[in-house]
């Protein structure tokens, strides 16, 4: 699934030790999520934007970092 792919991407791209919250910058998360959602082709653009808006609100509370628990 898309969210499973994003979880793996966060775990690969984080600079934190393995097993942690796996934070990555919102910009990176947003780029990857948008790209993969577009490839999927079944997720409406409005749904993608709404999801990213919610994630950004959470990331803003964490100095711009997206944590796996945010999604």
Buried (B, 14 or more C-beta within 10 A) or exposed (E): EBEEEBBEBBBEBBEBEEEEBBBBBBEBBBEBBBEBBEEEEEBEEEEBEEBBEEBBEBBEEEEEBBBBEBB
